[in-house]
Amino acid sequence: MDKTGVVYLVGSGPGGLNLMTRRAREVLDKAEVILYDQLPGDEILASLPAHAEKVDVGKFGGHHTKEQDEIERLMVSYAKQGRHVVRLKGGDPFLFGRGGEELETLRAHGIPVEIVPGVTSAVAVPASVGIPVTHRRYASQVTILTGNEDPTKDESAIDWDWLSKSRGTIVILMGVKNLGNIAKFLVDHGMDAFTPVAIIERGLRPDQRETIGTLETIPRLALERKVSPPAVIVIGGVVSLYTGEHVVQS
Ligand code: SAH
């Protein structure tokens, strides 16, 4: 076969079918192969078309270079068979989804690519409980970071010192494991221990749950409540707008 398939790097949004874009739905419905992991959540995964070949690449691990190489190798080989391939990712494909690396690889192989942006959990999940990531009174900047980076380790791609002195909202994805170290580091480096913090687990899904505290109390609360991923952590004055009311339809 000499035609090359298109690879679509698609964001599913935070979980509910009604927060997925129309373009995402269209390309999923005509996909021949769908490479997915569990992050899009049950509702979206249950809606994948029966006729498509579905490959769970989440079980490769995703975060490690070797597994990522394997995912990219698969995308390339399916596309070279002339098939339309969707790489489905939670939220937006270009925010901590390794979409950028996949784009580079596909380009290097001359494979046509379309990016389908998605509603990112970093903004929509706090919004679901009425927490805006910016607000004129509280924060005119927002930093979104991966909590996979441990501030107590010598080498980190994140400038933790700068962050602990910054005045905006901090949104942490993949941060459950290192939350204790992160909260302690920020306080030790000058951030107010009473800064409010929200952890929102499984945002915009039926079993969403919030845990609200301060930089001082949140590590203990997270342990007591057995907080688990996926969760978005929000640090900053905007969290004081939390009332418990859910204000985004999922
Ligand atoms: N590309 C995704 C983020 C991928 S990193 C996006 O734009 O949303 C994976 C992390 O995203 C998870 O560990 C969690 O921190 C966050 N996440 C994604 N969906 C979520 C959801 N529905 N509720 C809470 N956190 C979510």
Residues whose N, C-alpha, C, O or C-beta is under 5 A from the ligand:
A	BS01	SAH	P14 G15 G90 G91 D92 P93 L95 F96 G97 T120 S121 A122 V125 I172 L173 M174 G175 I200 E201 R202 G203 P229 P230 A231 V232
